[in-house]
């Protein structure tokens, strides 16, 4: 196995996470930002002490991440991207039967930047 001077295990992992993140998040920053302002977006998800759900807070962070240059991503940003990918994959595997258009399942995924109706 040869190693490149521009590649390291950390940068390889970062590139893999970025690729997976871009595949999982299929909403543009504008679409996601508009969605997060909707009543439906605020109505779904697990809420901690604050009134904002975990997914809604994640969506706000995703909007920021989508606009951030790759070379400025922090380790925390990459960790959040990994979390988003895991969430999207887990919840896609739990797709309910029937039309999912107006379901909490879809709305929750959309808070995390993935609209299953676009897939």
Biopython code that builds the backbone (N, CA, C, O; Angstrom):
import numpy as np
from Bio.PDB.StructureBuilder import StructureBuilder

atoms = [
    (1, "UNK", "N", (0.844, -1.174, 0.000)),
    (1, "UNK", "CA", (0.000, 0.000, 0.000)),
    (1, "UNK", "C", (0.888, 1.237, 0.000)),
    (1, "UNK", "O", (1.757, 1.387, 0.859)),
    (2, "UNK", "N", (0.670, 2.104, -0.950)),
    (2, "UNK", "CA", (1.448, 3.331, -0.990)),
    (2, "UNK", "C", (0.654, 4.450, -0.347)),
    (2, "UNK", "O", (-0.577, 4.465, -0.377)),
    (3, "UNK", "N", (1.372, 5.368, 0.222)),
    (3, "UNK", "CA", (0.708, 6.511, 0.840)),
    (3, "UNK", "C", (1.143, 7.776, 0.130)),
    (3, "UNK", "O", (2.311, 7.930, -0.227)),
    (4, "UNK", "N", (0.233, 8.644, -0.066)),
    (4, "UNK", "CA", (0.477, 9.917, -0.719)),
    (4, "UNK", "C", (0.862, 10.946, 0.326)),
    (4, "UNK", "O", (0.440, 10.865, 1.479)),
    (5, "UNK", "N", (1.666, 11.913, -0.085)),
    (5, "UNK", "CA", (2.041, 12.978, 0.837)),
    (5, "UNK", "C", (0.853, 13.849, 1.201)),
    (5, "UNK", "O", (0.868, 14.506, 2.242)),
    (6, "UNK", "N", (-0.182, 13.868, 0.359)),
    (6, "UNK", "CA", (-1.351, 14.695, 0.635)),
    (6, "UNK", "C", (-2.467, 13.908, 1.304)),
    (6, "UNK", "O", (-3.534, 14.447, 1.596)),
    (7, "UNK", "N", (-2.214, 12.650, 1.540)),
    (7, "UNK", "CA", (-3.249, 11.809, 2.119)),
    (7, "UNK", "C", (-2.768, 11.233, 3.437)),
    (7, "UNK", "O", (-1.606, 10.851, 3.579)),
    (8, "UNK", "N", (-3.665, 11.178, 4.386)),
    (8, "UNK", "CA", (-3.372, 10.571, 5.676)),
    (8, "UNK", "C", (-4.622, 9.819, 6.104)),
    (8, "UNK", "O", (-5.697, 10.030, 5.543)),
    (9, "UNK", "N", (-4.489, 8.940, 7.096)),
    (9, "UNK", "CA", (-5.709, 8.255, 7.561)),
    (9, "UNK", "C", (-6.805, 9.237, 7.967)),
    (9, "UNK", "O", (-7.983, 8.993, 7.708)),
    (10, "UNK", "N", (-6.424, 10.342, 8.599)),
    (10, "UNK", "CA", (-7.421, 11.329, 9.004)),
    (10, "UNK", "C", (-8.067, 11.992, 7.801)),
    (10, "UNK", "O", (-9.286, 12.165, 7.771)),
    (11, "UNK", "N", (-7.265, 12.369, 6.804)),
    (11, "UNK", "CA", (-7.854, 13.033, 5.639)),
    (11, "UNK", "C", (-8.669, 12.051, 4.808)),
    (11, "UNK", "O", (-9.680, 12.431, 4.217)),
    (12, "UNK", "N", (-8.241, 10.793, 4.756)),
    (12, "UNK", "CA", (-9.026, 9.777, 4.040)),
    (12, "UNK", "C", (-10.381, 9.588, 4.708)),
    (12, "UNK", "O", (-11.405, 9.501, 4.031)),
    (13, "UNK", "N", (-10.385, 9.526, 6.047)),
    (13, "UNK", "CA", (-11.642, 9.382, 6.786)),
    (13, "UNK", "C", (-12.522, 10.611, 6.563)),
    (13, "UNK", "O", (-13.729, 10.476, 6.358)),
    (14, "UNK", "N", (-11.945, 11.781, 6.602)),
    (14, "UNK", "CA", (-12.693, 13.015, 6.387)),
    (14, "UNK", "C", (-13.328, 13.006, 4.998)),
    (14, "UNK", "O", (-14.491, 13.380, 4.843)),
    (15, "UNK", "N", (-12.574, 12.583, 3.997)),
    (15, "UNK", "CA", (-13.099, 12.538, 2.636)),
    (15, "UNK", "C", (-14.248, 11.533, 2.527)),
    (15, "UNK", "O", (-15.231, 11.789, 1.832)),
    (16, "UNK", "N", (-14.128, 10.402, 3.202)),
    (16, "UNK", "CA", (-15.203, 9.404, 3.183)),
    (16, "UNK", "C", (-16.455, 9.950, 3.852)),
    (16, "UNK", "O", (-17.563, 9.751, 3.354)),
    (17, "UNK", "N", (-16.287, 10.636, 4.974)),
    (17, "UNK", "CA", (-17.426, 11.224, 5.675)),
    (17, "UNK", "C", (-18.071, 12.300, 4.798)),
    (17, "UNK", "O", (-19.297, 12.354, 4.694)),
    (18, "UNK", "N", (-17.272, 13.147, 4.172)),
    (18, "UNK", "CA", (-17.816, 14.183, 3.289)),
    (18, "UNK", "C", (-18.619, 13.574, 2.150)),
    (18, "UNK", "O", (-19.698, 14.065, 1.815)),
    (19, "UNK", "N", (-18.102, 12.513, 1.556)),
    (19, "UNK", "CA", (-18.801, 11.839, 0.458)),
    (19, "UNK", "C", (-20.141, 11.282, 0.946)),
    (19, "UNK", "O", (-21.170, 11.468, 0.295)),
    (20, "UNK", "N", (-20.123, 10.603, 2.084)),
    (20, "UNK", "CA", (-21.354, 10.027, 2.643)),
    (20, "UNK", "C", (-22.349, 11.125, 3.027)),
    (20, "UNK", "O", (-23.553, 10.974, 2.815)),
    (21, "UNK", "N", (-21.851, 12.222, 3.587)),
    (21, "UNK", "CA", (-22.696, 13.346, 3.987)),
    (21, "UNK", "C", (-23.387, 13.950, 2.766)),
    (21, "UNK", "O", (-24.590, 14.210, 2.792)),
    (22, "UNK", "N", (-22.626, 14.170, 1.706)),
    (22, "UNK", "CA", (-23.199, 14.747, 0.488)),
    (22, "UNK", "C", (-24.244, 13.824, -0.130)),
    (22, "UNK", "O", (-25.198, 14.293, -0.750)),
    (23, "UNK", "N", (-24.071, 12.521, 0.034)),
    (23, "UNK", "CA", (-25.056, 11.564, -0.477)),
    (23, "UNK", "C", (-26.302, 11.534, 0.406)),
    (23, "UNK", "O", (-27.413, 11.378, -0.102)),
    (24, "UNK", "N", (-26.134, 11.680, 1.715)),
    (24, "UNK", "CA", (-27.263, 11.601, 2.652)),
    (24, "UNK", "C", (-28.091, 12.879, 2.661)),
    (24, "UNK", "O", (-29.317, 12.820, 2.754)),
    (25, "UNK", "N", (-27.440, 14.023, 2.568)),
    (25, "UNK", "CA", (-28.137, 15.312, 2.619)),
    (25, "UNK", "C", (-28.491, 15.703, 1.185)),
    (25, "UNK", "O", (-27.636, 16.145, 0.418)),
    (26, "UNK", "N", (-29.758, 15.534, 0.843)),
    (26, "UNK", "CA", (-30.189, 15.806, -0.530)),
    (26, "UNK", "C", (-31.008, 17.093, -0.655)),
    (26, "UNK", "O", (-31.638, 17.332, -1.686)),
    (27, "UNK", "N", (-31.000, 17.907, 0.378)),
    (27, "UNK", "CA", (-31.668, 19.207, 0.339)),
    (27, "UNK", "C", (-30.596, 20.294, 0.257)),
    (27, "UNK", "O", (-29.530, 20.169, 0.859)),
    (28, "UNK", "N", (-30.885, 21.354, -0.488)),
    (28, "UNK", "CA", (-29.955, 22.468, -0.566)),
    (28, "UNK", "C", (-30.034, 23.276, 0.729)),
    (28, "UNK", "O", (-30.998, 23.145, 1.483)),
    (29, "UNK", "N", (-29.035, 24.104, 0.989)),
    (29, "UNK", "CA", (-29.117, 24.946, 2.191)),
    (29, "UNK", "C", (-30.387, 25.803, 2.197)),
    (29, "UNK", "O", (-31.014, 25.969, 3.243)),
    (30, "UNK", "N", (-30.763, 26.339, 1.054)),
    (30, "UNK", "CA", (-31.969, 27.171, 0.966)),
    (30, "UNK", "C", (-33.223, 26.346, 1.263)),
    (30, "UNK", "O", (-34.095, 26.789, 2.011)),
    (31, "UNK", "N", (-33.314, 25.155, 0.681)),
    (31, "UNK", "CA", (-34.483, 24.293, 0.919)),
    (31, "UNK", "C", (-34.575, 23.901, 2.392)),
    (31, "UNK", "O", (-35.651, 23.946, 2.988)),
    (32, "UNK", "N", (-33.445, 23.521, 2.969)),
    (32, "UNK", "CA", (-33.440, 23.099, 4.370)),
    (32, "UNK", "C", (-33.777, 24.265, 5.290)),
    (32, "UNK", "O", (-34.550, 24.103, 6.235)),
    (33, "UNK", "N", (-33.212, 25.429, 5.029)),
    (33, "UNK", "CA", (-33.498, 26.606, 5.845)),
    (33, "UNK", "C", (-34.989, 26.951, 5.794)),
    (33, "UNK", "O", (-35.594, 27.245, 6.824)),
    (34, "UNK", "N", (-35.574, 26.914, 4.609)),
    (34, "UNK", "CA", (-37.010, 27.199, 4.465)),
    (34, "UNK", "C", (-37.831, 26.148, 5.210)),
    (34, "UNK", "O", (-38.806, 26.486, 5.880)),
    (35, "UNK", "N", (-37.445, 24.876, 5.098)),
    (35, "UNK", "CA", (-38.159, 23.795, 5.776)),
    (35, "UNK", "C", (-38.129, 23.992, 7.288)),
    (35, "UNK", "O", (-39.144, 23.820, 7.962)),
    (36, "UNK", "N", (-36.958, 24.356, 7.818)),
    (36, "UNK", "CA", (-36.803, 24.497, 9.268)),
    (36, "UNK", "C", (-37.680, 25.605, 9.848)),
    (36, "UNK", "O", (-37.904, 25.638, 11.058)),
    (37, "UNK", "N", (-38.174, 26.502, 9.017)),
    (37, "UNK", "CA", (-39.061, 27.573, 9.465)),
    (37, "UNK", "C", (-40.528, 27.139, 9.487)),
    (37, "UNK", "O", (-41.386, 27.885, 9.961)),
    (38, "UNK", "N", (-40.821, 25.947, 8.981)),
    (38, "UNK", "CA", (-42.213, 25.489, 8.888)),
    (38, "UNK", "C", (-42.726, 24.939, 10.217)),
    (38, "UNK", "O", (-41.950, 24.493, 11.062)),
    (39, "UNK", "N", (-44.029, 24.978, 10.383)),
    (39, "UNK", "CA", (-44.654, 24.401, 11.578)),
    (39, "UNK", "C", (-44.412, 22.906, 11.657)),
    (39, "UNK", "O", (-44.203, 22.365, 12.743)),
    (40, "UNK", "N", (-44.437, 22.228, 10.501)),
    (40, "UNK", "CA", (-44.239, 20.781, 10.473)),
    (40, "UNK", "C", (-42.853, 20.409, 10.992)),
    (40, "UNK", "O", (-42.693, 19.417, 11.704)),
    (41, "UNK", "N", (-41.860, 21.208, 10.633)),
    (41, "UNK", "CA", (-40.497, 20.956, 11.086)),
    (41, "UNK", "C", (-40.393, 21.062, 12.600)),
    (41, "UNK", "O", (-39.727, 20.252, 13.244)),
    (42, "UNK", "N", (-41.051, 22.060, 13.157)),
    (42, "UNK", "CA", (-40.998, 22.274, 14.613)),
    (42, "UNK", "C", (-41.803, 21.233, 15.386)),
    (42, "UNK", "O", (-41.574, 21.039, 16.580)),
    (43, "UNK", "N", (-42.738, 20.566, 14.723)),
    (43, "UNK", "CA", (-43.655, 19.662, 15.411)),
    (43, "UNK", "C", (-43.090, 18.260, 15.650)),
    (43, "UNK", "O", (-43.656, 17.499, 16.434)),
    (44, "UNK", "N", (-41.990, 17.909, 14.991)),
    (44, "UNK", "CA", (-41.485, 16.539, 15.096)),
    (44, "UNK", "C", (-40.149, 16.487, 15.812)),
    (44, "UNK", "O", (-39.441, 17.487, 15.932)),
    (45, "UNK", "N", (-39.826, 15.297, 16.281)),
    (45, "UNK", "CA", (-38.512, 15.044, 16.844)),
    (45, "UNK", "C", (-38.478, 15.017, 18.352)),
    (45, "UNK", "O", (-39.388, 15.486, 19.036)),
    (46, "UNK", "N", (-37.384, 14.446, 18.849)),
    (46, "UNK", "CA", (-37.137, 14.334, 20.278)),
    (46, "UNK", "C", (-36.675, 15.673, 20.819)),
    (46, "UNK", "O", (-35.721, 16.266, 20.316)),
    (47, "UNK", "N", (-37.362, 16.141, 21.850)),
    (47, "UNK", "CA", (-37.018, 17.429, 22.453)),
    (47, "UNK", "C", (-36.346, 17.200, 23.805)),
    (47, "UNK", "O", (-36.826, 16.430, 24.637)),
    (48, "UNK", "N", (-35.248, 17.873, 23.993)),
    (48, "UNK", "CA", (-34.557, 17.824, 25.286)),
    (48, "UNK", "C", (-35.140, 18.906, 26.179)),
    (48, "UNK", "O", (-36.344, 19.158, 26.122)),
    (49, "UNK", "N", (-34.344, 19.537, 26.983)),
    (49, "UNK", "CA", (-34.827, 20.563, 27.914)),
    (49, "UNK", "C", (-35.399, 21.775, 27.185)),
    (49, "UNK", "O", (-36.359, 22.390, 27.649)),
    (50, "UNK", "N", (-34.807, 22.112, 26.048)),
    (50, "UNK", "CA", (-35.331, 23.252, 25.297)),
    (50, "UNK", "C", (-36.528, 22.807, 24.473)),
    (50, "UNK", "O", (-36.837, 21.617, 24.409)),
    (51, "UNK", "N", (-37.189, 23.744, 23.855)),
    (51, "UNK", "CA", (-38.351, 23.389, 23.050)),
    (51, "UNK", "C", (-37.949, 22.980, 21.641)),
    (51, "UNK", "O", (-38.802, 22.549, 20.865)),
    (52, "UNK", "N", (-36.677, 23.103, 21.292)),
    (52, "UNK", "CA", (-36.211, 22.720, 19.958)),
    (52, "UNK", "C", (-35.795, 21.258, 19.954)),
    (52, "UNK", "O", (-35.092, 20.799, 20.854)),
    (53, "UNK", "N", (-36.237, 20.529, 18.931)),
    (53, "UNK", "CA", (-35.870, 19.113, 18.841)),
    (53, "UNK", "C", (-34.402, 18.964, 18.445)),
    (53, "UNK", "O", (-33.788, 19.876, 17.891)),
    (54, "UNK", "N", (-33.869, 17.801, 18.745)),
    (54, "UNK", "CA", (-32.490, 17.482, 18.396)),
    (54, "UNK", "C", (-32.298, 17.592, 16.883)),
    (54, "UNK", "O", (-31.306, 18.154, 16.419)),
    (55, "UNK", "N", (-33.250, 17.052, 16.117)),
    (55, "UNK", "CA", (-33.153, 17.099, 14.663)),
    (55, "UNK", "C", (-33.225, 18.510, 14.110)),
    (55, "UNK", "O", (-32.536, 18.837, 13.144)),
    (56, "UNK", "N", (-34.055, 19.346, 14.717)),
    (56, "UNK", "CA", (-34.179, 20.726, 14.257)),
    (56, "UNK", "C", (-32.862, 21.475, 14.480)),
    (56, "UNK", "O", (-32.402, 22.208, 13.604)),
    (57, "UNK", "N", (-32.271, 21.288, 15.640)),
    (57, "UNK", "CA", (-30.970, 21.910, 15.924)),
    (57, "UNK", "C", (-29.918, 21.378, 14.959)),
    (57, "UNK", "O", (-29.072, 22.134, 14.482)),
    (58, "UNK", "N", (-29.968, 20.087, 14.673)),
    (58, "UNK", "CA", (-29.038, 19.504, 13.718)),
    (58, "UNK", "C", (-29.221, 20.124, 12.342)),
    (58, "UNK", "O", (-28.240, 20.405, 11.653)),
    (59, "UNK", "N", (-30.462, 20.338, 11.936)),
    (59, "UNK", "CA", (-30.736, 20.948, 10.647)),
    (59, "UNK", "C", (-30.128, 22.327, 10.522)),
    (59, "UNK", "O", (-29.595, 22.682, 9.471)),
    (60, "UNK", "N", (-30.204, 23.110, 11.592)),
    (60, "UNK", "CA", (-29.593, 24.444, 11.565)),
    (60, "UNK", "C", (-28.084, 24.331, 11.378)),
    (60, "UNK", "O", (-27.478, 25.118, 10.651)),
    (61, "UNK", "N", (-27.485, 23.344, 12.042)),
    (61, "UNK", "CA", (-26.037, 23.142, 11.898)),
    (61, "UNK", "C", (-25.702, 22.649, 10.489)),
    (61, "UNK", "O", (-24.684, 23.045, 9.922)),
    (62, "UNK", "N", (-26.542, 21.795, 9.923)),
    (62, "UNK", "CA", (-26.318, 21.293, 8.569)),
    (62, "UNK", "C", (-26.321, 22.450, 7.571)),
    (62, "UNK", "O", (-25.485, 22.487, 6.667)),
    (63, "UNK", "N", (-27.241, 23.384, 7.722)),
    (63, "UNK", "CA", (-27.274, 24.552, 6.832)),
    (63, "UNK", "C", (-25.921, 25.267, 6.871)),
    (63, "UNK", "O", (-25.384, 25.641, 5.828)),
    (64, "UNK", "N", (-25.380, 25.453, 8.062)),
    (64, "UNK", "CA", (-24.073, 26.118, 8.196)),
    (64, "UNK", "C", (-22.961, 25.277, 7.557)),
    (64, "UNK", "O", (-22.081, 25.807, 6.880)),
    (65, "UNK", "N", (-23.016, 23.957, 7.783)),
    (65, "UNK", "CA", (-21.982, 23.078, 7.235)),
    (65, "UNK", "C", (-21.993, 23.070, 5.712)),
    (65, "UNK", "O", (-20.940, 23.018, 5.076)),
    (66, "UNK", "N", (-23.187, 23.121, 5.133)),
    (66, "UNK", "CA", (-23.281, 23.104, 3.676)),
    (66, "UNK", "C", (-22.668, 24.346, 3.050)),
    (66, "UNK", "O", (-22.261, 24.317, 1.888)),
    (67, "UNK", "N", (-22.598, 25.420, 3.796)),
    (67, "UNK", "CA", (-22.023, 26.650, 3.285)),
    (67, "UNK", "C", (-20.564, 26.863, 3.671)),
    (67, "UNK", "O", (-19.971, 27.887, 3.329)),
    (68, "UNK", "N", (-19.993, 25.912, 4.372)),
    (68, "UNK", "CA", (-18.633, 26.074, 4.886)),
    (68, "UNK", "C", (-17.628, 25.428, 3.926)),
    (68, "UNK", "O", (-17.838, 24.300, 3.481)),
    (69, "UNK", "N", (-16.549, 26.129, 3.608)),
    (69, "UNK", "CA", (-15.518, 25.517, 2.757)),
    (69, "UNK", "C", (-14.941, 24.262, 3.418)),
    (69, "UNK", "O", (-14.740, 24.222, 4.632)),
    (70, "UNK", "N", (-14.682, 23.255, 2.610)),
    (70, "UNK", "CA", (-14.200, 21.967, 3.108)),
    (70, "UNK", "C", (-12.930, 22.111, 3.942)),
    (70, "UNK", "O", (-12.767, 21.422, 4.949)),
    (71, "UNK", "N", (-12.037, 22.996, 3.528)),
    (71, "UNK", "CA", (-10.774, 23.140, 4.259)),
    (71, "UNK", "C", (-10.933, 23.854, 5.602)),
    (71, "UNK", "O", (-9.974, 23.959, 6.367)),
    (72, "UNK", "N", (-12.136, 24.341, 5.887)),
    (72, "UNK", "CA", (-12.381, 25.012, 7.162)),
    (72, "UNK", "C", (-13.199, 24.155, 8.133)),
    (72, "UNK", "O", (-13.555, 24.610, 9.220)),
    (73, "UNK", "N", (-13.492, 22.930, 7.741)),
    (73, "UNK", "CA", (-14.269, 22.042, 8.616)),
    (73, "UNK", "C", (-13.428, 21.610, 9.807)),
    (73, "UNK", "O", (-12.266, 21.230, 9.658)),
    (74, "UNK", "N", (-14.018, 21.671, 10.971)),
    (74, "UNK", "CA", (-13.340, 21.240, 12.196)),
    (74, "UNK", "C", (-13.612, 19.758, 12.436)),
    (74, "UNK", "O", (-14.448, 19.150, 11.766)),
    (75, "UNK", "N", (-12.901, 19.194, 13.392)),
    (75, "UNK", "CA", (-13.152, 17.803, 13.774)),
    (75, "UNK", "C", (-14.592, 17.645, 14.270)),
    (75, "UNK", "O", (-15.228, 16.621, 14.022)),
    (76, "UNK", "N", (-15.103, 18.661, 14.969)),
    (76, "UNK", "CA", (-16.490, 18.631, 15.434)),
    (76, "UNK", "C", (-17.480, 18.654, 14.282)),
    (76, "UNK", "O", (-18.518, 17.992, 14.330)),
    (77, "UNK", "N", (-17.155, 19.420, 13.245)),
    (77, "UNK", "CA", (-18.016, 19.449, 12.055)),
    (77, "UNK", "C", (-18.075, 18.072, 11.402)),
    (77, "UNK", "O", (-19.152, 17.592, 11.049)),
    (78, "UNK", "N", (-16.927, 17.448, 11.245)),
    (78, "UNK", "CA", (-16.864, 16.128, 10.613)),
    (78, "UNK", "C", (-17.600, 15.099, 11.480)),
    (78, "UNK", "O", (-18.282, 14.220, 10.953)),
    (79, "UNK", "N", (-17.466, 15.205, 12.784)),
    (79, "UNK", "CA", (-18.191, 14.295, 13.682)),
    (79, "UNK", "C", (-19.698, 14.480, 13.523)),
    (79, "UNK", "O", (-20.444, 13.502, 13.539)),
    (80, "UNK", "N", (-20.153, 15.728, 13.371)),
    (80, "UNK", "CA", (-21.587, 15.957, 13.189)),
    (80, "UNK", "C", (-22.042, 15.402, 11.841)),
    (80, "UNK", "O", (-23.130, 14.835, 11.740)),
    (81, "UNK", "N", (-21.231, 15.558, 10.826)),
    (81, "UNK", "CA", (-21.565, 14.991, 9.519)),
    (81, "UNK", "C", (-21.732, 13.479, 9.618)),
    (81, "UNK", "O", (-22.646, 12.906, 9.025)),
    (82, "UNK", "N", (-20.845, 12.842, 10.369)),
    (82, "UNK", "CA", (-20.933, 11.391, 10.567)),
    (82, "UNK", "C", (-22.238, 11.036, 11.284)),
    (82, "UNK", "O", (-22.888, 10.046, 10.947)),
    (83, "UNK", "N", (-22.613, 11.838, 12.261)),
    (83, "UNK", "CA", (-23.858, 11.629, 13.003)),
    (83, "UNK", "C", (-25.060, 11.752, 12.067)),
    (83, "UNK", "O", (-25.995, 10.956, 12.154)),
    (84, "UNK", "N", (-25.044, 12.736, 11.178)),
    (84, "UNK", "CA", (-26.130, 12.940, 10.214)),
    (84, "UNK", "C", (-26.258, 11.718, 9.310)),
    (84, "UNK", "O", (-27.363, 11.220, 9.090)),
    (85, "UNK", "N", (-25.148, 11.239, 8.791)),
    (85, "UNK", "CA", (-25.157, 10.072, 7.906)),
    (85, "UNK", "C", (-25.757, 8.870, 8.635)),
    (85, "UNK", "O", (-26.591, 8.158, 8.075)),
    (86, "UNK", "N", (-25.343, 8.643, 9.868)),
    (86, "UNK", "CA", (-25.875, 7.524, 10.644)),
    (86, "UNK", "C", (-27.369, 7.650, 10.869)),
    (86, "UNK", "O", (-28.105, 6.675, 10.719)),
    (87, "UNK", "N", (-27.824, 8.845, 11.227)),
    (87, "UNK", "CA", (-29.250, 9.072, 11.460)),
    (87, "UNK", "C", (-30.048, 8.788, 10.198)),
    (87, "UNK", "O", (-31.034, 8.052, 10.233)),
    (88, "UNK", "N", (-29.618, 9.373, 9.079)),
    (88, "UNK", "CA", (-30.350, 9.199, 7.826)),
    (88, "UNK", "C", (-30.422, 7.726, 7.449)),
    (88, "UNK", "O", (-31.492, 7.231, 7.095)),
    (89, "UNK", "N", (-29.303, 7.023, 7.519)),
    (89, "UNK", "CA", (-29.301, 5.602, 7.151)),
    (89, "UNK", "C", (-30.200, 4.767, 8.062)),
    (89, "UNK", "O", (-30.939, 3.907, 7.584)),
    (90, "UNK", "N", (-30.142, 5.014, 9.358)),
    (90, "UNK", "CA", (-30.992, 4.255, 10.300)),
    (90, "UNK", "C", (-32.468, 4.489, 10.024)),
    (90, "UNK", "O", (-33.256, 3.543, 10.003)),
    (91, "UNK", "N", (-32.842, 5.732, 9.815)),
    (91, "UNK", "CA", (-34.258, 6.045, 9.641)),
    (91, "UNK", "C", (-34.792, 5.657, 8.263)),
    (91, "UNK", "O", (-35.974, 5.343, 8.124)),
    (92, "UNK", "N", (-33.947, 5.676, 7.264)),
    (92, "UNK", "CA", (-34.397, 5.176, 5.962)),
    (92, "UNK", "C", (-34.720, 3.689, 6.047)),
    (92, "UNK", "O", (-35.623, 3.205, 5.365)),
    (93, "UNK", "N", (-33.986, 2.970, 6.880)),
    (93, "UNK", "CA", (-34.232, 1.537, 7.060)),
    (93, "UNK", "C", (-35.549, 1.271, 7.791)),
    (93, "UNK", "O", (-36.046, 0.145, 7.776)),
    (94, "UNK", "N", (-36.116, 2.295, 8.429)),
    (94, "UNK", "CA", (-37.365, 2.154, 9.181)),
    (94, "UNK", "C", (-38.551, 2.771, 8.442)),
    (94, "UNK", "O", (-39.548, 3.140, 9.062)),
    (95, "UNK", "N", (-38.443, 2.880, 7.127)),
    (95, "UNK", "CA", (-39.498, 3.513, 6.323)),
    (95, "UNK", "C", (-40.844, 2.828, 6.564)),
    (95, "UNK", "O", (-40.946, 1.607, 6.449)),
    (96, "UNK", "N", (-41.864, 3.597, 6.892)),
    (96, "UNK", "CA", (-43.191, 2.997, 7.082)),
    (96, "UNK", "C", (-43.808, 2.650, 5.723)),
    (96, "UNK", "O", (-43.383, 3.155, 4.684)),
    (97, "UNK", "N", (-44.791, 1.803, 5.757)),
    (97, "UNK", "CA", (-45.462, 1.434, 4.509)),
    (97, "UNK", "C", (-46.418, 2.546, 4.086)),
    (97, "UNK", "O", (-46.834, 3.373, 4.897)),
    (98, "UNK", "N", (-46.747, 2.547, 2.827)),
    (98, "UNK", "CA", (-47.713, 3.516, 2.314)),
    (98, "UNK", "C", (-47.077, 4.839, 1.935)),
    (98, "UNK", "O", (-45.856, 4.977, 1.862)),
    (99, "UNK", "N", (-47.938, 5.791, 1.702)),
    (99, "UNK", "CA", (-47.513, 7.134, 1.309)),
    (99, "UNK", "C", (-46.901, 7.843, 2.511)),
    (99, "UNK", "O", (-47.542, 7.971, 3.554)),
    (100, "UNK", "N", (-45.668, 8.299, 2.366)),
    (100, "UNK", "CA", (-44.961, 8.943, 3.484)),
    (100, "UNK", "C", (-44.959, 10.460, 3.378)),
    (100, "UNK", "O", (-44.302, 11.133, 4.173)),
    (101, "UNK", "N", (-45.684, 11.009, 2.408)),
    (101, "UNK", "CA", (-45.623, 12.440, 2.126)),
    (101, "UNK", "C", (-45.833, 13.304, 3.364)),
    (101, "UNK", "O", (-45.001, 14.164, 3.652)),
    (102, "UNK", "N", (-46.897, 13.103, 4.086)),
    (102, "UNK", "CA", (-47.223, 13.936, 5.248)),
    (102, "UNK", "C", (-47.087, 13.157, 6.544)),
    (102, "UNK", "O", (-48.032, 13.070, 7.328)),
    (103, "UNK", "N", (-45.904, 12.591, 6.767)),
    (103, "UNK", "CA", (-45.693, 11.772, 7.963)),
    (103, "UNK", "C", (-44.591, 12.353, 8.845)),
    (103, "UNK", "O", (-43.666, 12.997, 8.349)),
    (104, "UNK", "N", (-44.692, 12.127, 10.134)),
    (104, "UNK", "CA", (-43.605, 12.549, 11.027)),
    (104, "UNK", "C", (-42.270, 11.914, 10.636)),
    (104, "UNK", "O", (-41.220, 12.532, 10.810)),
    (105, "UNK", "N", (-42.300, 10.689, 10.110)),
    (105, "UNK", "CA", (-41.079, 10.004, 9.682)),
    (105, "UNK", "C", (-40.346, 10.846, 8.630)),
    (105, "UNK", "O", (-39.145, 11.084, 8.750)),
    (106, "UNK", "N", (-41.067, 11.290, 7.608)),
    (106, "UNK", "CA", (-40.454, 12.119, 6.552)),
    (106, "UNK", "C", (-40.023, 13.467, 7.118)),
    (106, "UNK", "O", (-38.924, 13.939, 6.828)),
    (107, "UNK", "N", (-40.868, 14.082, 7.912)),
    (107, "UNK", "CA", (-40.546, 15.399, 8.452)),
    (107, "UNK", "C", (-39.284, 15.356, 9.319)),
    (107, "UNK", "O", (-38.465, 16.274, 9.288)),
    (108, "UNK", "N", (-39.143, 14.284, 10.086)),
    (108, "UNK", "CA", (-37.959, 14.141, 10.920)),
    (108, "UNK", "C", (-36.706, 14.013, 10.058)),
    (108, "UNK", "O", (-35.691, 14.649, 10.340)),
    (109, "UNK", "N", (-36.773, 13.206, 9.022)),
    (109, "UNK", "CA", (-35.635, 13.076, 8.107)),
    (109, "UNK", "C", (-35.309, 14.414, 7.447)),
    (109, "UNK", "O", (-34.139, 14.751, 7.262)),
    (110, "UNK", "N", (-36.327, 15.160, 7.100)),
    (110, "UNK", "CA", (-36.096, 16.457, 6.463)),
    (110, "UNK", "C", (-35.389, 17.416, 7.412)),
    (110, "UNK", "O", (-34.589, 18.240, 6.969)),
    (111, "UNK", "N", (-35.668, 17.325, 8.706)),
    (111, "UNK", "CA", (-34.939, 18.153, 9.666)),
    (111, "UNK", "C", (-33.442, 17.854, 9.627)),
    (111, "UNK", "O", (-32.617, 18.712, 9.941)),
    (112, "UNK", "N", (-33.107, 16.628, 9.239)),
    (112, "UNK", "CA", (-31.706, 16.218, 9.149)),
    (112, "UNK", "C", (-31.160, 16.384, 7.728)),
    (112, "UNK", "O", (-30.077, 15.889, 7.418)),
    (113, "UNK", "N", (-31.910, 17.083, 6.861)),
    (113, "UNK", "CA", (-31.417, 17.405, 5.531)),
    (113, "UNK", "C", (-31.705, 16.403, 4.438)),
    (113, "UNK", "O", (-31.209, 16.540, 3.320)),
    (114, "UNK", "N", (-32.508, 15.388, 4.750)),
    (114, "UNK", "CA", (-32.819, 14.367, 3.743)),
    (114, "UNK", "C", (-34.319, 14.291, 3.506)),
    (114, "UNK", "O", (-35.092, 14.007, 4.421)),
    (115, "UNK", "N", (-34.720, 14.549, 2.266)),
    (115, "UNK", "CA", (-36.134, 14.388, 1.890)),
    (115, "UNK", "C", (-36.274, 13.079, 1.140)),
    (115, "UNK", "O", (-35.821, 12.977, 0.000)),
    (116, "UNK", "N", (-36.893, 12.068, 1.753)),
    (116, "UNK", "CA", (-37.010, 10.765, 1.106)),
    (116, "UNK", "C", (-37.860, 10.801, -0.170)),
    (116, "UNK", "O", (-37.796, 9.874, -0.977)),
    (117, "UNK", "N", (-38.640, 11.839, -0.355)),
    (117, "UNK", "CA", (-39.441, 11.960, -1.575)),
    (117, "UNK", "C", (-38.558, 12.373, -2.762)),
    (117, "UNK", "O", (-38.990, 12.267, -3.909)),
    (118, "UNK", "N", (-37.354, 12.832, -2.510)),
    (118, "UNK", "CA", (-36.419, 13.231, -3.554)),
    (118, "UNK", "C", (-35.531, 12.078, -3.975)),
    (118, "UNK", "O", (-34.941, 12.123, -5.055)),
    (119, "UNK", "N", (-35.422, 11.074, -3.175)),
    (119, "UNK", "CA", (-34.456, 9.989, -3.412)),
    (119, "UNK", "C", (-34.767, 9.145, -4.611)),
    (119, "UNK", "O", (-34.031, 8.206, -4.913)),
]
sb = StructureBuilder()
sb.init_structure("model")
sb.init_model(0)
sb.init_chain("A")
sb.init_seg("    ")
for serial, (resi, resn, name, xyz) in enumerate(atoms, 1):
    if name == "N":
        sb.init_residue(resn, " ", resi, " ")
    sb.init_atom(name, np.array(xyz, "f"), 0.0, 1.0, " ", f" {name:<3s}", serial, name[0])
structure = sb.get_structure()
